[in-house]
Amino acid sequence: MNLEDAYSVPELYDMGLQLAQLPHGDRAENIDRSISCFAAALRAISGPAETELIGGLLYELGISFQERVNGDPLENRQNARAAYEEGARFLSGRTGVGDRRLLGLTLGNLAGIHLLSEDAEKALETAKAAAEVQSPETDRRAWGVTHQTMGDACQSLRGGSPRDNLRAAVAAYLTALEVRDQASEAGLRARTEGSLVIARRRLAELDEPGTGRTDPEIAALYHRATELVTADEEGSLREAVRLYQELLDRAAPGTHGEYRGGALHNLGTALLAGADPDDAPAAVAAFEAALRVPERAADPLGTAITQGNLAAAHLARRSPGEADVARAIAAGEAALTVLTPIGAADHWARACTNLGMALVVREQGRPHGEQEEAGLRRGVELLESGLSRTDLTGERSPDPRVMLVLAYSELTAMTDSRQERRDFTRLSGLHADRVRESFGDDRGVRRALETITVLLYTQQSARDPGEQTEQFIARAEALLAGPAPRDDKPLVAFDEMTVRWDLGRAYLHRLEGDRPANAERARTCFADVRDALGADGPDPKVAKIHRDLGDACDALGDGPAAAAHYRAALRALSRRAASSQDDEIVFASATWGLVNSDQG
């Protein structure tokens, strides 16, 4: 049955609005469903009362196509433009206050579409038409957006007088700032202030020859290097890095600020794109230097983009430490503070991804608590948000999905909700499958996926000691017997001790095979872990490994050895200043084991 046969036009309109604004569920699916509702409502319109809804339906349909995740981005933009253009034609002859306001909103969005399509002349014409029917009294936000678009279009014009175009841009930005106050629209105001700085600087170079003018050779170096960063050619990144460094040698600090700030930012980006962890410190230094260039610092949007990339650079270090992760989190938070209200979707998505990975890395290996769970959940939310816009950003690295698999695995162990455990396990598998499909020919990725699979089977085997345990043992043995992992995937580093420890537990609880042989294999695994921890290892882990060794010795009928290990576990716990729930479980099981051993 068609939607228009089941629901009235007002019901379809309301359903479409609710789906488009739904704060939970699958965002991509919700947007597609909203498009279906708006389109069905437009097909079903028949009477005069329903005709009044056409303008609003076309406006909302355009917004949904603009925000659509699925499908071809260019086709979605064309569909949005078609909806806005049809809506503008319908509303242009109407005189009602509501219709005029809706016409202004529609034309404002249409101007933004033209600007994205690099048609500055059409964008400016449409923005001026929007301003004619808008006013700062009726819709302050739309007035500000329209004049921001007008200013951006003036800066992008290829014809006419450059001075006149830049003066018009300055005037438009100043008009936008009149309605963008610091309290309610801090991010949008920061964007306009940054655009105003750039327009005024460009105008000053035209109005005052010789003052702040750029050396043509520096400009040529910058543009050539920038072309190479995006070129898909062998050696293009290395050549871009060389050209940026040559530019920075020529442009001394305090001169050519716009080019110097951009070159430092792009140098860091080129170093990151090479995917060599040894280049990460230089990328960090480049981004930090870019943030100190006054011209870059005066541009809030440019600063936020640099902060987002700085977060990625900190994480790209070989085996990033706690301080690196903390700096990545700080940079990511600073980036999103500006990018979220501005709505720069591609840069916002990358910043979400970088901050999400940093949060997941921070929580990995920490004791499970409310704070750690909240950090993981926020990391998952940010990573999913970033991946929802791969239509804009592309998907060049498996790391975001790998981190999601690890985070979902951790959350599976943390949650008490049976439904969440099922959901997290399903989502882990979905992301692991996507990584295999897209990056499965990379040896380092295969290694990471095997490690993740072992972690997943660890969670599953605790609830299914039969087939899942057999699969886990096979996977873990293959992983431990494989070649040594490369150290070029620091975010998905292979943790041999954890795998070996879980393998010992699997053997100890295995239902298949010879029980003494399984117990002996478990004891060997636990002994290797104990040796790796050392006598000075963390007390909770030392206690746990001795408890497990006691269980293995008890299964082998070696009472004295079991009792010795249980006592070692209790001694390790006695050194703890405060106990956790895990400590209490280990204490109870070690005490019970000691009582029931031959020496108890």
C-alpha positions as CSV (number, residue, x, y, z in Angstrom):
1,M,0.0,0.0,0.0
2,N,1.3,3.5,-0.9
3,L,1.8,6.0,1.9
4,E,-0.7,8.4,0.4
5,D,-3.4,5.7,0.5
6,A,-2.9,5.1,4.2
7,Y,-2.4,8.6,5.6
8,S,-3.8,12.1,5.0
9,V,-1.6,14.9,3.6
10,P,-1.3,16.6,7.1
11,E,-0.4,13.3,8.7
12,L,2.3,12.6,6.1
13,Y,3.6,16.2,6.6
14,D,3.8,15.7,10.4
15,M,5.4,12.2,10.1
16,G,8.0,13.6,7.7
17,L,8.9,16.4,10.2
18,Q,9.1,14.0,13.1
19,L,11.3,11.5,11.2
20,A,13.7,14.2,10.0
21,Q,14.1,15.5,13.6
22,L,14.2,12.1,15.3
23,P,17.2,12.2,17.8
24,H,17.6,8.4,17.9
25,G,17.7,5.4,15.6
26,D,19.3,5.1,12.2
27,R,19.8,8.7,11.0
28,A,20.2,7.7,7.3
29,E,17.0,5.6,7.4
30,N,15.0,8.3,9.2
31,I,16.0,10.9,6.6
32,D,15.0,8.5,3.7
33,R,11.7,7.8,5.3
34,S,11.1,11.6,5.8
35,I,11.7,12.1,2.1
36,S,9.2,9.3,1.3
37,C,6.6,11.0,3.5
38,F,7.0,14.5,2.0
39,A,7.0,13.1,-1.6
40,A,3.8,11.1,-0.9
41,A,2.1,14.1,0.6
42,L,3.0,16.2,-2.5
43,R,1.5,13.5,-4.7
44,A,-1.7,13.3,-2.7
45,I,-2.5,17.0,-2.5
46,S,-6.0,17.7,-3.9
47,G,-8.1,20.3,-2.2
48,P,-7.5,24.0,-1.5
49,A,-6.7,23.5,2.2
50,E,-4.0,21.0,1.3
51,T,-2.6,23.3,-1.4
52,E,-1.6,25.7,1.4
53,L,1.0,23.0,2.5
54,I,2.9,22.8,-0.8
55,G,5.4,25.5,0.0
56,G,6.3,24.0,3.4
57,L,6.4,20.4,2.0
58,L,8.9,21.5,-0.7
59,Y,11.0,23.4,1.8
60,E,11.2,20.4,4.1
61,L,11.9,18.0,1.2
62,G,14.8,20.2,0.2
63,I,16.3,20.1,3.7
64,S,16.0,16.3,3.9
65,F,17.7,15.9,0.6
66,Q,20.5,18.3,1.8
67,E,20.9,16.2,4.9
68,R,20.6,12.8,3.2
69,V,23.3,10.3,4.0
70,N,22.5,7.6,1.5
71,G,22.8,8.0,-2.3
72,D,25.0,10.1,-4.5
73,P,25.9,13.5,-2.8
74,L,25.7,15.3,-6.1
75,E,22.3,13.8,-7.0
76,N,21.0,14.7,-3.5
77,R,22.1,18.3,-3.9
78,Q,20.4,18.5,-7.3
79,N,17.2,17.1,-5.8
80,A,17.4,19.6,-3.0
81,R,17.8,22.5,-5.5
82,A,14.9,21.2,-7.5
83,A,12.7,21.2,-4.4
84,Y,13.7,24.7,-3.3
85,E,13.3,26.1,-6.9
86,E,9.8,24.6,-7.2
87,G,8.9,25.9,-3.7
88,A,10.2,29.4,-4.5
89,R,8.1,29.5,-7.7
90,F,5.0,28.4,-5.7
91,L,5.5,30.9,-2.9
92,S,6.6,33.9,-5.0
93,G,3.1,34.9,-6.0
94,R,1.7,34.6,-2.5
95,T,1.3,37.5,-0.1
96,G,0.6,36.0,3.3
97,V,3.1,36.7,6.1
98,G,3.8,33.1,6.6
99,D,4.3,32.5,2.9
100,R,6.7,35.4,2.6
101,R,8.7,34.2,5.6
102,L,8.8,30.7,4.1
103,L,9.9,32.1,0.7
104,G,12.8,33.9,2.4
105,L,13.9,30.6,4.1
106,T,13.6,28.7,0.8
107,L,15.6,31.3,-1.2
108,G,18.2,31.4,1.5
109,N,18.8,27.7,1.4
110,L,18.7,27.7,-2.4
111,A,21.5,30.4,-2.4
112,G,23.6,28.1,-0.2
113,I,23.1,25.2,-2.7
114,H,24.2,27.4,-5.5
115,L,27.3,28.4,-3.5
116,L,28.1,24.7,-2.9
117,S,27.8,24.1,-6.6
118,E,30.4,26.9,-7.1
119,D,28.0,29.2,-8.9
120,A,28.8,32.4,-7.0
121,E,26.8,34.7,-9.4
122,K,23.6,32.6,-9.0
123,A,24.2,32.3,-5.2
124,L,24.5,36.1,-4.8
125,E,21.4,36.8,-7.0
126,T,19.4,34.3,-4.9
127,A,20.7,35.6,-1.6
128,K,19.7,39.1,-2.5
129,A,16.2,37.9,-3.5
130,A,16.0,36.2,-0.1
131,A,17.1,39.4,1.8
132,E,14.3,41.3,0.0
133,V,11.6,39.2,1.7
134,Q,13.4,38.6,5.0
135,S,14.0,41.0,7.9
136,P,16.1,40.8,11.1
137,E,12.9,41.3,13.1
138,T,11.0,38.3,11.8
139,D,13.8,35.7,11.6
140,R,17.2,36.8,12.9
141,R,18.9,33.5,12.2
142,A,17.8,33.3,8.5
143,W,18.8,37.0,8.1
144,G,22.3,36.1,9.4
145,V,22.6,33.0,7.2
146,T,21.5,34.8,4.1
147,H,24.1,37.6,4.6
148,Q,26.8,35.1,5.4
149,T,26.1,33.4,2.1
150,M,25.9,36.8,0.3
151,G,29.4,37.7,1.7
152,D,30.9,34.3,0.7
153,A,29.4,34.7,-2.8
154,C,30.9,38.1,-3.2
155,Q,34.3,36.8,-2.2
156,S,34.0,34.0,-4.7
157,L,32.9,36.1,-7.7
158,R,35.1,35.9,-10.7
159,G,33.8,38.9,-12.6
160,G,33.4,42.6,-11.8
161,S,35.7,44.8,-9.7
162,P,37.6,42.8,-7.1
163,R,37.5,45.9,-4.8
164,D,33.8,46.3,-5.2
165,N,33.2,42.6,-4.6
166,L,35.3,42.6,-1.4
167,R,33.6,45.7,-0.1
168,A,30.2,44.2,-0.7
169,A,31.4,41.0,1.2
170,V,32.6,43.1,4.2
171,A,29.2,44.9,4.2
172,A,27.3,41.6,4.1
173,Y,29.4,40.1,7.0
174,L,28.9,43.2,9.1
175,T,25.1,42.9,8.6
176,A,25.2,39.3,9.6
177,L,27.2,40.1,12.8
178,E,24.4,42.5,13.8
179,V,22.1,39.6,14.5
180,R,24.7,36.9,15.5
181,D,25.2,37.5,19.2
182,Q,28.0,35.8,21.2
183,A,25.7,34.1,23.7
184,S,23.2,32.2,21.4
185,E,25.2,31.8,18.2
186,A,28.8,31.7,19.2
187,G,29.9,29.3,16.5
188,L,28.1,31.1,13.7
189,R,29.4,34.5,14.9
190,A,32.9,33.1,15.0
191,R,32.6,31.9,11.4
192,T,31.4,35.3,10.2
193,E,34.2,37.1,12.1
194,G,36.7,34.8,10.5
195,S,35.2,35.5,7.0
196,L,35.3,39.2,7.7
197,V,39.0,39.1,8.6
198,I,39.8,37.4,5.4
199,A,37.8,39.8,3.3
200,R,39.3,42.8,4.9
201,R,42.8,41.5,4.5
202,R,42.3,40.8,0.8
203,L,40.8,44.3,0.4
204,A,43.7,45.9,2.2
205,E,46.1,44.2,-0.2
206,L,44.2,45.8,-3.1
207,D,43.7,49.2,-1.6
208,E,47.3,49.6,-0.2
209,P,49.7,48.3,-2.9
210,G,53.0,47.1,-1.3
211,T,51.4,46.6,2.1
212,G,51.0,43.0,3.0
213,R,51.2,42.0,-0.6
214,T,52.4,38.4,-1.3
215,D,55.5,37.5,-3.1
216,P,54.3,35.9,-6.4
217,E,56.8,33.1,-5.9
218,I,55.4,32.3,-2.5
219,A,51.9,32.2,-3.9
220,A,53.0,29.9,-6.7
221,L,54.8,27.5,-4.3
222,Y,51.6,27.4,-2.1
223,H,49.2,26.6,-4.9
224,R,51.5,24.0,-6.5
225,A,52.0,22.2,-3.2
226,T,48.3,22.3,-2.5
227,E,47.5,20.7,-5.9
228,L,50.0,17.9,-5.1
229,V,48.4,17.1,-1.8
230,T,45.2,16.0,-3.6
231,A,47.0,14.4,-6.6
232,D,46.8,10.7,-6.8
233,E,50.4,10.2,-8.0
234,E,53.5,8.4,-6.8
235,G,55.6,10.7,-4.8
236,S,53.2,13.7,-4.9
237,L,52.9,13.9,-1.1
238,R,56.7,14.0,-0.6
239,E,57.0,16.7,-3.2
240,A,54.2,18.7,-1.5
241,V,56.0,18.4,1.8
242,R,59.2,19.7,0.2
243,L,57.4,22.7,-1.4
244,Y,55.6,23.7,1.8
245,Q,58.9,23.5,3.6
246,E,60.6,25.7,0.9
247,L,57.7,28.2,1.3
248,L,58.2,28.3,5.0
249,D,61.9,28.9,4.6
250,R,61.2,31.8,2.3
251,A,58.3,33.3,4.3
252,A,59.8,34.3,7.6
253,P,57.6,34.4,10.7
254,G,55.6,37.6,10.8
255,T,55.3,37.9,7.0
256,H,52.8,36.4,4.5
257,G,50.7,35.2,7.4
258,E,47.8,33.9,5.4
259,Y,50.0,31.7,3.2
260,R,52.3,30.8,6.1
261,G,49.4,29.6,8.3
262,G,47.8,27.7,5.4
263,A,51.2,26.1,4.5
264,L,51.8,24.9,8.1
265,H,48.3,23.4,8.3
266,N,48.7,21.7,4.9
267,L,52.2,20.5,5.7
268,G,50.7,18.7,8.7
269,T,47.9,17.3,6.6
270,A,50.4,16.0,4.0
271,L,52.6,14.4,6.7
272,L,49.5,12.7,8.1
273,A,48.3,11.5,4.7
274,G,51.6,9.6,4.3
275,A,50.4,7.2,7.1
276,D,53.9,6.9,8.6
277,P,53.8,7.1,12.5
278,D,57.4,8.5,12.4
279,D,56.0,11.6,10.7
280,A,53.3,12.2,13.4
281,P,55.5,14.4,15.7
282,A,56.4,16.7,12.7
283,A,52.7,16.9,11.8
284,V,51.8,17.8,15.5
285,A,54.5,20.6,15.4
286,A,53.2,21.9,12.0
287,F,49.6,22.1,13.3
288,E,50.6,23.8,16.6
289,A,52.8,26.3,14.6
290,A,49.8,27.0,12.4
291,L,47.6,27.8,15.4
292,R,50.2,30.4,16.5
293,V,50.1,32.3,13.2
294,P,48.0,35.5,13.9
295,E,46.1,35.3,10.6
296,R,45.2,31.7,11.1
297,A,44.2,32.3,14.7
298,A,41.9,35.1,13.6
299,D,39.9,32.7,11.5
300,P,37.7,30.5,13.9
301,L,36.8,28.0,11.2
302,G,40.3,27.6,10.0
303,T,41.5,27.2,13.6
304,A,38.8,24.6,14.3
305,I,39.9,22.6,11.3
306,T,43.5,22.7,12.4
307,Q,42.5,21.6,15.9
308,G,40.6,18.6,14.5
309,N,43.6,17.6,12.5
310,L,45.9,18.1,15.5
311,A,43.8,15.5,17.4
312,A,44.4,13.0,14.6
313,A,48.2,13.8,14.6
314,H,48.5,13.1,18.3
315,L,46.8,9.7,17.8
316,A,49.0,8.9,14.8
317,R,52.1,8.7,16.9
318,R,53.7,5.3,17.3
319,S,52.1,3.9,20.4
320,P,50.5,7.2,21.7
321,G,50.8,7.6,25.5
322,E,48.3,9.0,28.0
323,A,49.6,12.6,27.5
324,D,49.2,12.3,23.7
325,V,45.6,10.9,24.0
326,A,44.7,13.7,26.5
327,R,46.0,16.3,24.0
328,A,44.1,14.7,21.2
329,I,40.9,14.9,23.3
330,A,41.5,18.6,24.1
331,A,42.1,19.4,20.5
332,G,39.0,17.5,19.3
333,E,36.8,19.1,21.9
334,A,38.1,22.6,20.8
335,A,37.3,21.7,17.2
336,L,33.8,20.6,17.8
337,T,33.0,23.6,19.9
338,V,33.2,25.7,16.7
339,L,32.3,23.2,14.0
340,T,29.1,21.8,15.6
341,P,27.1,25.1,15.5
342,I,28.6,26.2,12.1
343,G,27.5,22.9,10.5
344,A,30.6,22.4,8.3
345,A,29.6,18.8,7.7
346,D,32.8,17.3,6.3
347,H,35.2,19.0,8.9
348,W,32.6,18.3,11.7
349,A,32.5,14.6,10.7
350,R,36.3,14.3,10.8
351,A,36.5,16.0,14.1
352,C,33.9,13.6,15.5
353,T,35.9,10.7,14.3
354,N,39.2,11.9,15.8
355,L,37.7,12.8,19.1
356,G,35.7,9.5,19.2
357,M,38.9,7.5,18.6
358,A,40.8,9.4,21.3
359,L,38.0,8.7,23.9
360,V,38.0,5.0,23.0
361,V,41.8,4.8,23.2
362,R,41.7,6.5,26.6
363,E,39.2,4.1,28.1
364,Q,40.9,0.9,26.7
365,G,42.3,-1.2,29.5
366,R,41.0,1.0,32.3
367,P,39.0,-0.7,35.1
368,H,35.3,-0.8,34.3
369,G,33.4,2.0,36.0
370,E,30.7,4.6,35.3
371,Q,33.1,7.2,34.1
372,E,34.8,4.8,31.7
373,E,31.5,3.5,30.4
374,A,30.3,7.1,29.8
375,G,33.6,7.8,27.9
376,L,33.2,4.7,25.7
377,R,29.5,5.5,25.0
378,R,30.4,9.0,23.9
379,G,33.3,7.7,21.8
380,V,30.9,5.3,20.1
381,E,28.4,8.1,19.4
382,L,31.0,10.4,17.9
383,L,32.5,7.6,15.8
384,E,29.1,6.6,14.4
385,S,28.4,10.3,13.7
386,G,31.6,10.7,11.8
387,L,31.1,7.5,9.8
388,S,27.5,8.7,8.9
389,R,29.1,11.3,6.6
390,T,31.6,9.2,4.7
391,D,29.7,10.5,1.6
392,L,31.6,13.7,2.2
393,T,34.8,12.6,3.9
394,G,35.5,9.2,2.3
395,E,36.8,6.2,4.2
396,R,40.5,5.9,3.8
397,S,41.4,4.1,7.1
398,P,40.0,1.1,8.9
399,D,40.8,2.6,12.3
400,P,37.4,4.3,13.1
401,R,35.5,1.0,12.5
402,V,38.2,-1.0,14.3
403,M,37.9,1.3,17.3
404,L,34.1,0.9,17.2
405,V,34.5,-2.9,17.3
406,L,36.8,-2.6,20.3
407,A,34.5,-0.1,22.0
408,Y,31.4,-2.3,21.5
409,S,33.3,-5.3,22.8
410,E,34.2,-3.4,26.0
411,L,30.6,-2.1,26.4
412,T,29.3,-5.7,26.0
413,A,31.3,-6.6,29.1
414,M,30.1,-3.5,31.0
415,T,26.4,-3.4,30.4
416,D,23.8,-5.3,32.5
417,S,21.2,-5.1,29.8
418,R,20.7,-8.3,27.8
419,Q,19.3,-6.3,24.9
420,E,22.3,-4.0,24.8
421,R,24.6,-7.0,24.9
422,R,22.9,-8.4,21.8
423,D,22.9,-5.0,20.1
424,F,26.6,-4.3,20.8
425,T,27.6,-7.8,19.6
426,R,25.6,-7.3,16.4
427,L,27.1,-3.8,15.8
428,S,30.7,-5.2,16.5
429,G,30.1,-7.8,13.8
430,L,28.7,-5.3,11.3
431,H,31.7,-3.0,11.6
432,A,34.2,-5.9,11.5
433,D,32.5,-7.1,8.3
434,R,32.8,-3.6,6.7
435,V,36.5,-3.5,7.5
436,R,37.1,-6.9,6.0
437,E,35.2,-5.9,2.8
438,S,37.1,-2.6,2.4
439,F,40.5,-3.2,3.8
440,G,40.9,-7.0,4.0
441,D,44.0,-7.1,1.8
442,D,46.1,-5.2,4.3
443,R,48.2,-7.5,6.5
444,G,48.1,-5.1,9.5
445,V,44.3,-4.8,9.3
446,R,44.0,-8.6,9.1
447,R,46.1,-8.9,12.2
448,A,43.9,-6.3,14.0
449,L,40.7,-8.1,12.9
450,E,42.0,-11.4,14.2
451,T,42.7,-9.7,17.6
452,I,39.2,-8.2,17.6
453,T,37.7,-11.6,16.7
454,V,39.4,-13.1,19.7
455,L,38.1,-10.4,21.9
456,L,34.6,-11.0,20.6
457,Y,34.8,-14.7,21.1
458,T,36.0,-14.1,24.6
459,Q,32.7,-12.3,25.4
460,Q,30.7,-15.0,23.6
461,S,32.4,-18.0,25.1
462,A,31.6,-16.9,28.6
463,R,28.0,-17.5,27.7
464,D,28.4,-20.4,25.3
465,P,31.1,-22.8,26.5
466,G,30.6,-25.2,23.6
467,E,31.0,-24.2,20.0
468,Q,32.1,-20.6,20.7
469,T,34.8,-21.7,23.0
470,E,36.2,-24.1,20.3
471,Q,36.1,-21.3,17.8
472,F,37.8,-19.0,20.2
473,I,40.6,-21.5,21.0
474,A,41.2,-22.0,17.3
475,R,41.4,-18.3,16.6
476,A,43.6,-17.5,19.6
477,E,46.1,-20.3,18.8
478,A,46.3,-19.2,15.2
479,L,46.8,-15.6,16.3
480,L,49.6,-16.4,18.8
481,A,51.3,-18.7,16.3
482,G,51.2,-16.1,13.5
483,P,54.1,-13.7,12.5
484,A,55.0,-10.9,14.8
485,P,52.6,-8.0,14.4
486,R,53.9,-4.8,12.7
487,D,54.0,-1.7,14.9
488,D,52.3,0.5,12.4
489,K,48.8,0.3,13.7
490,P,49.2,1.8,17.1
491,L,45.4,2.2,17.7
492,V,44.8,-1.5,17.3
493,A,48.0,-2.9,18.9
494,F,48.2,-6.6,19.4
495,D,47.9,-7.5,23.1
496,E,49.4,-10.9,23.4
497,M,49.1,-11.1,27.2
498,T,45.4,-10.6,27.1
499,V,44.9,-13.2,24.4
500,R,47.0,-15.7,26.2
501,W,45.2,-15.1,29.5
502,D,41.8,-15.6,27.9
503,L,43.1,-18.7,26.1
504,G,44.0,-20.2,29.4
505,R,40.5,-19.6,30.8
506,A,39.0,-21.1,27.7
507,Y,41.1,-24.3,28.1
508,L,40.2,-24.4,31.8
509,H,36.4,-24.4,31.0
510,R,36.6,-26.4,27.8
511,L,34.1,-29.2,27.4
512,E,35.8,-31.0,24.5
513,G,39.0,-33.0,24.7
514,D,41.0,-34.5,27.6
515,R,40.4,-32.6,30.8
516,P,44.0,-33.0,32.3
517,A,45.5,-32.0,29.0
518,N,43.2,-28.9,28.8
519,A,44.2,-28.0,32.4
520,E,47.9,-28.3,31.6
521,R,47.5,-26.0,28.6
522,A,45.6,-23.6,30.8
523,R,48.4,-23.6,33.4
524,T,51.0,-23.0,30.7
525,C,49.1,-20.0,29.4
526,F,48.6,-18.6,32.9
527,A,52.3,-19.1,33.8
528,D,53.3,-17.2,30.7
529,V,51.1,-14.3,31.8
530,R,52.4,-14.4,35.3
531,D,55.9,-14.1,34.0
532,A,55.0,-11.2,31.8
533,L,53.3,-9.4,34.7
534,G,56.3,-9.9,37.0
535,A,56.3,-9.7,40.8
536,D,55.8,-6.0,40.7
537,G,52.9,-6.0,38.3
538,P,49.5,-4.3,39.2
539,D,48.1,-6.0,42.3
540,P,44.6,-6.7,40.9
541,K,46.1,-8.5,37.9
542,V,48.7,-10.4,40.0
543,A,45.8,-11.5,42.3
544,K,43.7,-12.7,39.3
545,I,46.5,-14.6,37.6
546,H,47.4,-16.4,40.8
547,R,43.8,-17.3,41.4
548,D,43.6,-18.7,37.8
549,L,46.8,-20.6,38.3
550,G,45.4,-22.0,41.5
551,D,42.3,-23.2,39.6
552,A,44.4,-24.8,36.9
553,C,46.6,-26.6,39.5
554,D,43.5,-27.7,41.3
555,A,42.1,-29.2,38.1
556,L,45.3,-31.1,37.7
557,G,45.0,-32.5,41.2
558,D,48.1,-30.6,42.4
559,G,46.8,-29.4,45.8
560,P,50.0,-27.9,47.2
561,A,50.6,-25.8,44.1
562,A,47.0,-24.7,44.0
563,A,47.1,-23.6,47.7
564,A,50.4,-21.6,47.1
565,H,48.8,-19.7,44.3
566,Y,45.6,-19.0,46.2
567,R,47.7,-17.6,49.0
568,A,49.7,-15.5,46.6
569,A,46.4,-14.1,45.3
570,L,45.2,-13.1,48.8
571,R,48.6,-11.5,49.6
572,A,48.3,-9.4,46.4
573,L,44.8,-8.3,47.5
574,S,46.0,-7.4,51.0
575,R,48.4,-4.8,49.5
576,R,45.4,-2.9,48.0
577,A,44.5,0.3,49.7
578,A,40.9,0.0,48.5
579,S,39.0,-2.9,47.1
580,S,36.7,-3.1,44.0
581,Q,33.9,-5.4,43.2
582,D,36.4,-7.4,41.1
583,D,38.7,-7.7,44.1
584,E,35.9,-9.1,46.2
585,I,35.1,-11.7,43.6
586,V,38.8,-12.7,43.4
587,F,39.0,-12.8,47.2
588,A,36.0,-15.0,47.5
589,S,37.1,-17.5,44.8
590,A,40.7,-17.6,46.1
591,T,39.5,-18.2,49.7
592,W,37.1,-20.9,48.5
593,G,39.9,-22.6,46.5
594,L,42.3,-22.5,49.4
595,V,39.7,-24.0,51.8
596,N,39.0,-26.8,49.3
597,S,42.6,-27.6,48.3
598,D,44.5,-30.4,49.9
599,Q,46.4,-28.0,52.1
600,G,43.3,-25.9,53.1
